[in-house]
Amino acid sequence: MQRSLSLSLSLTGAAALAMGPSVMAEKVNIESLVLQGSLEEYRKNGYSVSTLVPVYSQSVKFSYPNGFKSAHEVSTATTYIHEWIPKQETLNDWTIMFTLTGNKDLALSPGFTPEVVASRVASGFRKACPSTFAAMGLGTESIDGHDAFKAIVACGNVLVGEPRSETSVLLVIKGSRDYYILQAAERSSPISMPPTLNKSKATQVLNMIRPIRICPNPSTTEERIASCQN
């Protein structure tokens, strides 16, 4: 089963997050993979699927395009992952993946800002493709009063598993207690240089999953939906 590179790293918890310097500004050389292929076709078809997912102390609400299915969900005492892929694809062979991950109580750890968490995810990407790695910070925002950081991370040629390129747009959100990461990953044929990262196209990707809400997580589904209405 071939997971998104960023997913395997964002779920490891505070102690095991990949360490390394900030990597949010890399020189890149060729056209971005983001929104260049099939993901753009899904965007043209519009999106109308909104989901509200309870993850530890809070609930995360976002949207994803029509034509996707829930493909994988696992919750442990400390980590959470939920993946959506096109209906005709499988976890062994996918081209696009939307993912929500959670790290319980990571927001309580001193020094773990959204940018630091994003940088550690990017460091893991770099290890998977040292010579074709690219990353770009897209700035901060506030989601329901919670600090968040946006970034793009990419590999032109992943050295683990089947040869491929992979680009991921991610939004790291610091919840009241937990960290949440929303990601849109896209795969394509491998390339020999770092991908060029396009800020405006990454913004389009993030807009596909908006509106994004971080809401309370009461005990019943009815209360949960009501708490995230406004």
N, C-alpha and C positions, 0 to 999 in steps of 0.2 A: 504494500500500500504506500503510495508516494504522496506524502504530505507536503503542504507548503513549507518552505524553509523557515519563514518567520514564525509559523505556528509552533513548531517544535521548540523554539527558543523562548517564546513569550510565556510558555506554560511551566517553566522550570522552577519558578519561585525566586525569592530574593537572593538566597545563598548561591544559587546555581546559574543566575543570569550571566550570559557571556560578558566578560570584562573587556575593557579596552578603551582607548581614547574616543572622544567625540568624533563622529564621522559624518557629520551632516553637511559637508561641503566638499564634494569631489569633482574633479574635472572629468567630463564625459565626452564621447566622441560621435556616436551615431544615433539615428532616430529612435525615439522612445518606443517601447512596446506598449505603453499604456494607451488604451483606447484606439489602437491601430487596427485591431481585427474584430473578432467576434463580439467582444464586449461592447463595442460601438453599436453593433447591430441590436443587441439587447436594449441598449439605451434608446435607440430610435423607436423601439416598440413600446417604450414607456415602462413605468413601474407602478404597481398598485398593491404590492404585498407588504403589509406592515406587520411587524412581529414585536411582541413584548416578552422578554425572556428574564425570568428571575435568576439572578446570579449572586449567591451569598447574601450580603446585607442589603442590596438594592436590586432594582430591575432596569434592564436596558431596552429601550424602544428604538427601532430603526426600520428602514424599508430596504427591500431588495427587488431586482427586476422580475417581471413575469418570466416564466420558463425555467425557474430554478426549483430545486427540491432540497429538503433537509436530508443530508447524507450521513451525518455522523454527529453524535453527541455523547460526551462523557463528562461526568462530574465526580470529583474526588473530594476529600476533606480540605484540600488546599488549592486545587486547580480545576478549571472548567474550560471546555472547548465545544463549540457547535459550528458545523461546517455546512454550507449550502453550495451546490454545484448545479450545472445545467441538467435538466431532466434526462437527457439522452446520454449523459456521461457517468463514469464510475469513479470511485476513489482511487482506483488503480490507473486511471487514464482520464485525467481532467485537463481542461484548458483554462477555466476560470473558477475561482473559489472565493466566496464571501465567508468570513469567519468572525465569530465573537469568542474571545478568550477572557478568562478571569483569573486573577491571583488573589486569593483570600488574604486579607490583613496586610498586603504589601504596602498599602497607602500609609500604614502606621509606622513603617520603617523610616528612620531619619535619612535624609539625603536622596530618597527616591522620588525625584521630580518626574513629570511626564517626559521631559526631554532626556533625562538620564535613562529612563526605561527604553525609550525609542533608540537611544544610542547603543544600548546593549543588544537590542534586537539586530540593529545594523551591524554590529561587530560580529555576530554570528553569521550573517550573510557574507561578510568579508572572508571569513574562514572557509566558506564553501566555494568561493571563486576569487581568490586573491588578485588575479591579474585582470579580471573583468568586472570588478565590483564598482558600484556607483550608489551614492546616497545624497539626498537633498532634504534639508529641513524646510517646512512650509509655514512655520510660525505657530503661535499659540492662539487659543480661543477659550471661551468659557461656555460650558454646557450645563445648564441648570445650576449655575454657581460653582461648578467643579472645573478645575484647571485641566486643560487638554493641550496636546501637542500633535501636530501633523507632520508627516514625513513620507518620502518615497525611498525605498531601498530596492536594489536590483542586482542581478547577476547576469552577465552576458552568456556565460557558459558554466553551469553548475557542475562541479567535479564529483558529486555524490549521486549515485543512481544513474538513470538514463540521461544522456546529454540533452540539455535544454537551457533556455533562458527563462528567467523568472523575475517579474516585477511586482512589487507589492506597495500599494498605498495604504498607510496605516494612520489611525487616529487613536492615540493613547490618552485615556481618561483616568484621572485620579478621583476615585469615589470617596465616600466618607471613611471607609475602612479598606476597601478593595481596589485593585487596579483592573480596568477593562481595556481591551484593545479590539477595535473593529478594523478589519483588513479586507482589502479587495486585491486578490492576487491573480496574475495572468501569466500563462506559460506560452512559449513559442519555440521556434527552432533555435539552437545555440548560435551564438555569434562570437567573433574573436576579439571584440573590444567592449569596453563598458558601454551600456546603453546611455543615450542622452535622455535626461529626465526633464519633462515639460511640466512646469508648475500649473499652467492653465488647464492642461488635460487632467492632471491629478485632481485639481479642484472639481472638474466635471465628474470624476469618479466618486469623490466624496459627496457631491450633491445627489448622486444616485441613491445613497443610503439615508439621506436626510428626509424628514426631520429626525434628529437624534435626541433622545431624552434619557436622563438618569433619574429614576423615580424611586419612591419607597418600595419595600417588598413585604406587604402585609401577608397574612396567613392564607387568605382565600383569593381565588382568581378574580372574583367580582370586585373585591376591594383593590386588588392590584390594578385592574383596568381603570377603575374610577380614580385612583391616585395619579394616573398618568394622562388623564383626559385634557387637562388645561395646560 
